[in-house]
Amino acid sequence: MKFGTKLIHAGIHPDPSTGAVMTPIYQTSTYAQDGPGVHKGFEYARTQNPTRKVLEENLAALENGAGAVCFGSGLAAMDAIIKLLKSGDEVLGTHDLYGGSYRLLVRVFSQFGIKSRFVPMQDPDYFASQISDQTKLIWIETPTNPLLQIIDIEAIVKIAKQKNILVCVDNTFASPYLQNPIDLGADLVLHSGTKYLGGHSDVIHGAVICKTNELADQLHFIQNATGAVPGPMDCFLILRGIKTLHVRVQRACENAAKVAEFLQSHSKVNRVLYPGIPTHPGHDVAKRQMRDFGAMISFDLHNQDLDAAKSVLSHTELFLCAESLGGVESLIGHPASMTHGSIPREDRIKSGLTDSLMRLSIGIEDVEDLIADLDQAIN
Ligand SMILES: *Cc1c(COP(=O)(O)O)cnc(C)c1O
C-alpha cells in the first residue's frame, strides 16, 4: 500500500458492532465481562480503548513500525520513552532541541539520576567522540527548532548501532509524510500529534512508533503503569486529521518554498533558514532523507533590534502570533521572547538565534495572500 492509501485505510475497518465507516469515539471507562476474566480484549480504558487502538495501528503503518503507543501529549510520550532508562544512564540529545524536551530531561529526569548532554549532530565524527559508556539513548530532532538544521539520521544510527544504543527521532517537524526514521534505522519515532498529525490546532496528543514489538510492549506497560493516556475524542480527532496529512503537508511545503523565495529577495531580510534552499548546509541530506523540505521557515532582519522583529510580529494579519505549528493556518513566532526566552542572550546569539529571528509555520492558505501579509508587515 502506498502512503496516501495507508493514511486512509491502514488499521481502519468498519466498526464490527454497527458497520460505522468512521471509527467511533468509544467514550467508556470500562467494559462488561461475561464472567471474571472473560472479555473481548478490553478490560479498563487506561489499558485499552478501541478508538485509541485503531489510531495506534494506523500510526504504526505510517511509520513502518511494528507497533505504536498513543499518549495525552507529545511530552507524555517522551516521558514514557525516558522511563525505558534507569538511574545512571545518559541521554545524548541534539544541541538545538525543542524547549519542552530539554526541560523534561534537564529539570525532571536529572533529579532521578538520568543525565543528559546536548551536542551538535551535523558532524558524525564529532558526535561519535561524544558518546560515553553511560549513553543509552540518542535523541535526534531533525529539522531542528528554530534553526532548521538537518541531521543525517542514517549516519547517527550507524554509529549508535555499533554500541547498541537506542535511537529515537522526534519526527514532529517533518511528519510521517516527509520522513520515516524507522526506514533509516531508528528504533523509536516520537510525534507531537498536536502538530501535523492533528493538523487543525484543536487537540493535544502524542505518539511513539516502535521498530520492534518488544519496545511497543515495554511502552504499553509503562503507559498502563503511569497512566498518561489520550482520551477517545482526541484519538478520533487525530485519526480524522491524518486522513488529509499528505494533501495538507504537500500544499504547505509548496507554499513554504514560495515564501522562502520571497523572503530571500526582500531587501530588509538578512538570513532565511530553510532546508529547501540549495545553499543550506543540510540541503543534500534533507533531499536524501525527506520527501520535501517541510513548511517551517526561520528568518531574521538586517536590523537586528528586538523592536524591529516585534514590529513585524504585531503587524501581520493572516499570520497569527502564536506558539505551536503544523496547522492549516499560518503562524509566526519570535523564539527570543517566546519559546527560547529562558536561554541566556549571549548563548542564544552565539548559536544563531538572534533577537530579530522569527519562525514561520506555513499553512495551506493561498500563498499570494501569505506573501502580501509578510511584505506589508516587514515594510
Ligand atoms: C510540540 C512539540 C513537542 C511536544 O509536544 P506536546 O504535544 O506539546 O506535548 C515535542 N517536540 C516537538 C518538536 C514539538 O514541536
Ligand as a Chemical Component Dictionary entry (heavy atoms), coordinates in Angstrom:
data_LIG
# 
_chem_comp.id                   LIG 
_chem_comp.type                 NON-POLYMER 
_chem_comp.pdbx_formal_charge   0 
_chem_comp.three_letter_code    LIG 
# 
loop_
_chem_comp_atom.comp_id 
_chem_comp_atom.atom_id 
_chem_comp_atom.alt_atom_id 
_chem_comp_atom.type_symbol 
_chem_comp_atom.charge 
_chem_comp_atom.model_Cartn_x 
_chem_comp_atom.model_Cartn_y 
_chem_comp_atom.model_Cartn_z 
_chem_comp_atom.pdbx_ordinal 
LIG C1 C1 C 0 5.260 20.469 20.329 1  
LIG C2 C2 C 0 6.455 19.611 20.281 2  
LIG C3 C3 C 0 6.697 18.648 21.266 3  
LIG C4 C4 C 0 5.814 18.479 22.485 4  
LIG O1 O1 O 0 4.543 18.055 22.156 5  
LIG P1 P1 P 0 3.224 18.418 23.034 6  
LIG O2 O2 O 0 2.150 17.731 22.287 7  
LIG O3 O3 O 0 3.114 19.901 23.063 8  
LIG O4 O4 O 0 3.471 17.852 24.398 9  
LIG C5 C5 C 0 7.824 17.849 21.145 10 
LIG N1 N1 N 0 8.673 18.000 20.100 11 
LIG C6 C6 C 0 8.481 18.921 19.140 12 
LIG C7 C7 C 0 9.467 19.046 18.023 13 
LIG C8 C8 C 0 7.374 19.752 19.196 14 
LIG O5 O5 O 0 7.192 20.692 18.243 15 
# 
loop_
_chem_comp_bond.comp_id 
_chem_comp_bond.atom_id_1 
_chem_comp_bond.atom_id_2 
_chem_comp_bond.value_order 
_chem_comp_bond.pdbx_ordinal 
LIG C1 C2 SING 1  
LIG C2 C3 SING 2  
LIG C2 C8 DOUB 3  
LIG C3 C4 SING 4  
LIG C3 C5 DOUB 5  
LIG C4 O1 SING 6  
LIG O1 P1 SING 7  
LIG P1 O2 DOUB 8  
LIG P1 O3 SING 9  
LIG P1 O4 SING 10 
LIG C5 N1 SING 11 
LIG N1 C6 DOUB 12 
LIG C6 C7 SING 13 
LIG C6 C8 SING 14 
LIG C8 O5 SING 15 
# 
